[in-house]
Amino acid sequence: MIDFYILTGLSGAGKTHANKCFEDMGYYCIDNLPPALIPSFMELCSHSDRKIDKVSLVLDIRGGEFFDDLFKGLEALDKDGHHYRILFLDASDEVLVRRFKETRRAHPLSGENGSILNGINMERRRLQKIKERADYVIDTTGMNPWALKQEIANTILNGHGRARIGISLLTFGYKYGIPLDADLVMDVRFLPNPYYDDALKDLRGVYEFVMKNQITQRFIKKFLDMVLFMLPHSQVEGKANLTIAVGCTGGHHRSVVVGIELAKLLSQKGFDVSVNHRDLNTD
């Protein structure tokens, strides 16, 4: 059975951002599909080779006259036995007006006189019936994007959709350039360099050489403490992934060892960590 959410509500209340939240939590997301096409879309999902089992769909008055077909689309879903839940996003008139002014966008129903407030009032009347039918109503008046994401994860998805920040560890060589997508860059060229020891020909030997040094041990402990301090604050700011780049001269030895060790320690603490050694095979 497909886990299906319909997202609707007032323009400016955060529907697009809510849809991105669902996307971060593994949902297949579509913005502003004509309601009449909902039954056909669900059939496609049901028979897709991609095995789509989580879907969120934004529907709002941007669809114009198509939006009037919403209840017909819902009736067709009910008739075909598709289970769905409706999330309605609302906010105060004052906040909605401010958001439109900040983005310098016109309200979809503001008409020729360009009155944002008149457009909001008209939209409220048109959406009243779907709001009454909604399974969840979230007032985003006092919410920032992070708070909305947490509300969706905790209230609607019962904590199962909580998206813990992901960590991408990227090792590199400075002589090939600093990675452009790094959030945090750490230079480990101060650590003892196994490059000059001809006896170290494999990664195991290099790993033991670097890790047995007390400087390395102390550094990794301090670096790990800093990363663990940063992660919750980065998540509060809305980051879904933190890319940590660790560099040495060529990207073959010290950075690789530190990257492997840091990934192991972060994984032990329950974080989702991916590791990529960018320059390991570069001559």
N, C-alpha and C positions, 0 to 999 in steps of 0.2 A: 504494500500500500504506500502511496506517495504522501509524504508529509508536506502539505500544501497550505501556504499562507497567502492571503490577499491583503495587500497593504493599500490603504486609502486614507483620506482625510483632507484637511485644509491645505491649500497651497501655502508653502512657507513653513509648514509645521514639522518638516523633516522626513518626508516619505523617501526621498532619494537617498538620504543618508541611512535611513533604516534599512533600505534595500541593500546598501553596501555592507551593513552590519550582518545581514543574513548571508551575504556572499562570503564574508570572512569566516562564517561558521559552516561553510560547505554547501550552501544552497545554490541551486541553479536559478539565477535571477533575471527577470525581464521587466523593463520599465515601459509602462503605458501601452499594453496590448489592447486592441479593441475588444470589449467584453464579449461580443458575439463570437469571437474566435477562441474563447477560453475552453469550451468542450473539445474542440479539435486539437488544441494545444495539449490538453491533458491526455488525449488518446495517443498523440505522438510520444509524449513522455512515457506512457505506460508500455509502449511497444519499441522504445528506443534501445539500440544495442549498447548505449552508454550506461544503461541501468540507472536512470535518473530517479532518485527516490526522495529528494528534498527540493522543493520549489517555492520561490517567493515571487509574487507578481504585483507590480504597482499599477493601480487603476485610479484615475482621477479625472477632473473635469477638463484637463487639457485635451482629452479625446473629443471634446465638443459633443455633437449629437450622438456619437458612438457611445458615450458614457450612459446615455439613457437606456441602453440595452443591457445594463449591468444585471438587473434582476432577472431578465430573460436568460442571461448566461448562467446565473446562479441556479435558476430552476432547472436548466439543462444538466448542470453538474449533479444536482440532487437526484434527478431522474436516472442518471447513469450510475449512481451509487458512489460518486467521488466525494471523499471527505475533505473538508477545507475549514480553515479558521480565518476570521477577518480581524485585522488589526487596524484600528482607526486612530490617526494622529491628530491631535488638536492643540491649540495654543490660544492665548488671550489675544484680543483684537490689537491691543497696544504693541505686543511683541511681534505679531504678524506684520503690522504696519512698519515697525522699525526694521524688520528683516528685509522687507521689500525696498525700503529706502536705502539701506546699507548696500544692497546688491544692485540698486538702480534698475530693477526690473519692474515691468508693469504686471499687475495682477491679471490673470487670464480673463476675468469677468469685469474688469474696470470700465470697459466701454469707451465711448468717445470722449467723455469728460475726464477720463484718467483717474477717477477717484478710487484709491486703494480700499478705503473703508467700505464704500458701496459694493465693491467687488467681493469683499470678505463676507458682508452680510448676505449677499445673494448666494454665495457659495454655501454658507451655513444652512440656508433654507433648502437648497438642492440636496445637500448631503445628510439631512436630518434622518431620513429613513434608513440609510445604510449605517449611520452611527448607532441607531437603536438596535440594529441587527448584529452589530459587531461583537465578537467574543472578547476583545480587549480594546480598551480605550486608554491611550497614553497622552497626558498633557505635557507638552514639551516646553511650556512657558519658561521654567527656570532651569532647563537642561542645556548642557553643552553636548557636543557629539559623543564624548566619552561616556557621560552619564546616560545618554539614550542607549548606547550599546550595552551598558551594564544592565539597564532596566529590561531590555529585550532578552538578554541572556538569563537573568535571574527570575523575572516574573513570567515571561512567556515560555522560555525553553527550560525553565526549572533548573538553571545552572548547568545543564548538559551542553549548552552551546557556548559556554564561556570560552572565549578565544584567548588562551594564554599567549603572551608574546613569543614569537619564534626567534631563534638566534641563528644567523648565518656566519660561520667562521671562515674567513678567507685568508690563506697564507700567500705571501708574494715576495718577490725580490725587488729591492729598491732600484736596482739598475734597469729594471723593465718598467718602472713607473708605478706610482701609487694608484690603487683602484679608485675609480671615480665614484663608485656607489657606496663607499665605506662611510658608516656613521661614526666609527671610532677607529683610529689608526694607532697601533702600538709598534714602536721600533725596538726590536730585540737584538740589534747589532752589538750591544754592550755585553752580551753573554759570551762565554768561551766558545770559540769557533772550531768545530771538528774538521773543517775543510783542510787544515794544515796537517792533519794526522793521516798518513797514507794507509794506516792499518784499518781505518774505518771505511769499509766499502759497502756496507749495507745499512738499511734504515734502523735495524735493531741495535747495531753498534753505535750509530749516531745518537739514537734515543737514549741509550745508557750513558753515553759520554756527556750529553747535555744535562740529563736529569740528575746525575749523581753530584753535580756541582751545587754547593750550598747557595750560591748567588741565584741560580735558577729556581731552587726550591723557595727561597724567600720572595723572589719576584712573582712567581705564579700565585702564591698565597695572597700577596698584596693586590695583584691584578684581579684575581677572582673576587676578592672583597669589593673592589671598586665596581666591577661589572654587576655583582649582586645588588649593590647599592643603587646603581643606575636603572636596572631593569624595571622595577615597579614604577619609578618616576617616568620612565620613557613610555610605559603602558598608559599611565594617567594622561599623558599628552596625546594619546591616540595612536601610537606607533604599533603596528601589527608585527613588525619584524625589525630586529636590530642587527646590522651587519658590522662585524668586528674584523678588521683587517690587521694581521700580524705580519710584520715584514722583517727580513734580514737582508743581507747583501744580494744573494742570488735566488732566495726562495727555495733552497734545496735542503737545508739542515735545521738551523735554530728555529726559524719561524714554523716549520712543519712540526717539529717536536712540541713546541709550545701550543700550537693549534690543536694537536691531537690530545694533549694533556688537558687543556682547558675544556675541550668538547666533552671529554670523559667526565670531568668534575661537574660540569653544568648538567649533563645528562643524568648523573647520579642524583642531582637535586630536582629532577622532574621536568626540566626544560626540553623543548623540542629543538634539537641542534643539528644543523647540516654543516659539513666541512668540505671545502674545496681548496685544493693546493694548486693555485693558478700557474705557477712557474716551475713546478717540481720536475717536469720533463723537458724544460727548456735548456738548450745547450748554452 
